[in-house]
Amino acid sequence: MGKTVLTALLLSHLRQSRLRAFAIKPFCSGGRSDAELLHELQDNDLSLNEINPFYFPEPVAPLVAARKHRRQIRMNDVLRHIDAAISRLLTIENRKSKIENPALLIEGAGGLLAPLGENFNLLDLILALSRIRRQAFSIQTIIVAPNRLGTINHTLLTAHRLRVAKIRRFKVVLTDASRPDASSKSNAAVLGELLAPNPVECIPFLGRQASRLGNIGKNSKRLAEVLARIALPAGP
């Protein structure tokens, strides 16, 4: 279980809470099942291509995959697609009741520094969105990491790079594995201490069928309390 299941859980939680929410995954490499799950959860509010405009069958970094197809993806290409999703989110109407506090969930691909296109990575995209959308949205960054041996080092490296880029407020979500190792019980506490005041949350192992549509809805209700904390804006 990883980023996509967490994105799906958050999307389901927000919609069950009567909040207006969309979720997109601009880049998919090696398969499109992640974007297809998000598409199923959004009642056709967005098409699959709007959710995932950049898809490549090769399981490599998006930049590498794009070059294999002789394509060049620029930062402005991605921002244009995100802008379109934001516009749809802000203008969609709900005939039954007024829905407030819109949220757009944007799932990344790979790690923070994985190359997405020509001369930009996920960190560059986060910084660009922060500059463009600061007035309209409260933007927060969530680090999602598996709760296992090695996650302390990887998470601290990611957090350090965010802080160097002056993104000081972020959240960490650890996802449990089916077979916890010796570090699993202490990782959250250690990261919580080292990354304070940034919060660290945990999502339990939800089974091998966690990404099935019916299970997303059930688990988002079961985990409503922790999902509400994760979704809460992290502050300035």
Secondary structure, DSSP 8 states (H G I E B T S, - for coil): --HHHHHHHHHHHHHHTT--EEEE--EEES--HHHHHHHHTTTTSS-HHHH-SEEESSSS-HHHHHHHTT----HHHHHHHHHHHHHHHHH---SSS---S-EEEE---SSTT-EEETTEEHHHHHHHHHHHHTTT----EEEEEESSTTHHHHHHHHHHHHHHTT---EEEEEE--SS--TTTTTHHHHHHHHHTTS-EEEE----TTTTSHHHHHHHHHHTHHHHHHHHS----
